[in-house]
Amino acid sequence: MLMVSVQNLQEALEALAGGADIVDVKNLQEALVGSAHPGVVKQVRDAVPNERHASVTLGVVPNQVGTVAMAVYTAGVLNATSVKVGFMKTDYSMAVETLLASREALKGFDTKLIGSLFADNGLYDGLNPHLMARLAADGRCDGWLIDTLTKDGRNLFDFMPEGELKELVFDGKEQGISTALSGHLRIDDLDELARINPDIVGVRGAVCAKGDRNDGVHREAVAEFKKQLDLRWSGEVDVFEGVVSTTNGAASGSKSDWVVVDGTGKTCASILAELTSQVDADTESFVEVIMPDVLNSYDVMVWAEKGHHAILTQRKEADGSIRILIRP
């Protein structure tokens, strides 16, 4: 999904017109990244149709548990799809306490809790971003985001390489929570992003007029970014060419039982959880998994490799889905 950071209603409408799946309301003028006024959030929330998402960023939160919980509660009252709570110079235990209090504050609301760390936290003597998956689990988050704070031209990949991000994202999927990456990302980064395959890619500068994050979000730039993202999601642009090889061959062996895991309409995280549950309960049956798209099929291959399961065959159907046959 494509998430576009916006500062007001006009930018939100531009993002929606360009095809953004999520508009994320924030205030770029407040500290490193701050919260928008509740009135702005309400305007955007009221304008976003139900099939799209309107999220709220709290930015770098203070080490004040009650204050943060109150802000999170407000996001729930405003019916935000999600609220992101970001940590920089915070002890791990304080971050967990803050997230747990935020979880409690969202009782009775549909708003999802998203924990966030910054890939460049090391520049500020901040909390290690490699702790993101663990922090999200301990803080009972629905998902997590890794972003950046620095504004000197460097982006996410200048602070965390593709391999490290891939491991974190895969850990998140195994936990069954959503994963998001942001941080001055550009179209040139899409191949790496697609191989990492988070649930959400967040941008701003790349979809602003003339590529300047201060010029405002522009629908044509959003539409082009979304188009390029979708080309990689569908496999029309092969981001794994020369990078990943897979094993093809005829199914063999003495097992006769055959289980189908249909991933149609499911998230990659839920598919991996279902596969894990299946092979944990039954190591004798072949498992055929139906993946709705090319890109997420590579996560099944990584899952199989990690679990020492054999991929016997894979084929693409006319509707774009991928069938993968696995021997546990």
Sequence and secondary structure as in RCSB ss.txt:
>XXXX:A:sequence
MLMVSVQNLQEALEALAGGADIVDVKNLQEALVGSAHPGVVKQVRDAVPNERHASVTLGVVPNQVGTVAMAVYTA
GVLNATSVKVGFMKTDYSMAVETLLASREALKGFDTKLIGSLFADNGLYDGLNPHLMARLAADGRCDGWLIDTLT
KDGRNLFDFMPEGELKELVFDGKEQGISTALSGHLRIDDLDELARINPDIVGVRGAVCAKGDRNDGVHREAVAEF
KKQLDLRWSGEVDVFEGVVSTTNGAASGSKSDWVVVDGTGKTCASILAELTSQVDADTESFVEVIMPDVLNSYDV
MVWAEKGHHAILTQRKEADGSIRILIRP
>XXXX:A:secstr
 EEEEESSHHHHHHHHHTT SEEEE BTTSSSSB   HHHHHHHHHHS TTSEEEEEEEE  S HHHHHHHHHHH
HHTT SEEEEEESS  HHHHHHHHHHHHHHTTT   EEEEEEETTGGGGT   GGGHHHHHHHTT SEEEEE   
 SS  HHHHS HHHHHHHHHHHHHHT EEEE SS  GGGHHHHHHH  SEEEESGGGBGGG TTS B HHHHHHH
HHHHHHHHHTSS TTTTT         SS   EEEEE TT  HHHHHHHHHHHHHH SSSEEEEEESSHHHHHHH
HHHHHHTT EEEEEEE TTS EEEEEE 
